[in-house]
Amino acid sequence: MTQSLPEQHHTHAQTSAGRAATPVVVVGAGPYGLSVAAHLRAVGVPVRVFGDVMGSWRHAMATGMFLKSTPAATDLSAPGPGGRLADFRRLHGEPELTELTPIPCEVFVRYGQWFQKRYVGDVDPARVVAVDKAATGFGVRLDDGRELAAAAVVVATGLNGLAHVPDELRRLAPEGPGIGALVSHTSHHTDLSRYAGQRVAVVGGGQSALESAALLHEAGAEVQVLVREQRVLWGMTPDLGRPWTQRVAKPASPLGTGWVLAAVCKAPGGVRLLPSQARLLLFRRALGPSGGWWLRDRVEGVVPVRTSCRVTRATAAGSAAHLELAEPDGRAVTLAVDHVLAATGYRLDLDVIPFLSPAVRGAVACVPGSKAPALTGTFESSVPGLYFTGSLAAPMFGPMMRFVAGTEFAATRIARHAARLTTTR
């Protein structure tokens, strides 16, 4: 069930003089891009959205995966009531999800696609290949050769292109990590059953590593997990009836319980006011690697996990990968596998965003000690009219920007500021 967009949501808005207004271009059609576009259209700002709707969730996650977030932390930001995940489920006659119900990725994808049709309208699947400064605003070029002017540009590309594979593992794939190479990143896969019957080492100790290991094992692979930390951390099973004393001692938040998480979720704008070193420490330390509570039974006692284990060297020997491991007792052992799956996270690096021209990229000030953009309270970079949201904004606004729960805070502020900006151009 979808709802037609009101008249103000038409893509090509008109000025009072009758000529087409210059749109805001949103690059990316995931949770943040769709939320920003929905708020822009709700206030009558012309907007063009480019990308594959929920593309990362469809193409960079293996079949059978679940969200780590709870239903309360999984709502995209709609400009009015009726756009929550619970609303989508109710309209489609599906049972309500609770904190004790892990959310399948395919459910979240369907929700995002419904949200797009209901609040955003057309999304152009063309890929943005260049964004450069123009006399007023920006010039945007697409992979099909089209060019258009933009009053402002919102970069909402999520983690696309930011996958991190450590140098020692990259040596296994001189042509680059990928499905056909000896090493790949978890974001390269939609189907892990291709490794059935093979020996696979999963490097990492977070949700992506642990869930991939469970899926590999269940698909018939001989898998083991290599974790640098001393132990694997697991989330706590949600308690839906916590007494008030526990709720005061450890208040709930979209990212978990505890005063620190509650504070950074309640006031992401306050995080931005912290000294840059404190912000980066919070970004790097908050919510370290862990597995969802519902995944534990599929891993513990089922999949071999080596803790306090570090890969010191990786070499290719024919069709196999040989990993030299440093064990906690100081011994060095060698592990031979058919494939290495790097669940080694992402690095926020403006230099690898391919569509920003060198002039634009060079004009974007970065957070000291990182390659992430420094942003104002409205998510605008040092280049006027260029906004960044989602994970790229996390070093400024805290860990909530790494999750869908941050869409409300980001989308409302970007849309409000960009609306004022477009009226002056």
Secondary structure, DSSP 4 states (H G I P E B T S, - for coil): ---PPPGGG-SS-B-TTSSBPPPEEEE--SHHHHHHHHHHHHTT--EEEES-TTHHHHHSS-TT-B-SS-GGG-----SSTT-SHHHHHHHTTPPPP-TTSPPBHHHHHHHHHHHIIIII---B-PPEEEEEE-SSSEEEEETTS-EEEESEEEE--TTTT-B---HHHHTT-TT--STTSSEEEGGG-S-GGGGTTSEEEEE--SHHHHHHHHHHHHTT-EEEEE-SSSS--BPPPP-TT--HHHHHHS-EETTEESHHHHHHHH-HHHHHTS-HHHHHHHHHHSS-S-B-GGGGGGTTTTS-EE-S-EEEEEEEETTEEEEEEE-TTS-EEEEEESEEEE---B--BGGG-TTB-HHHHHHS-B-TTSBSBP--TTSB-SSTTEEE-GGGGHHHH-GGGGSGGGHHHHHHHHHHHHHHHHHT-
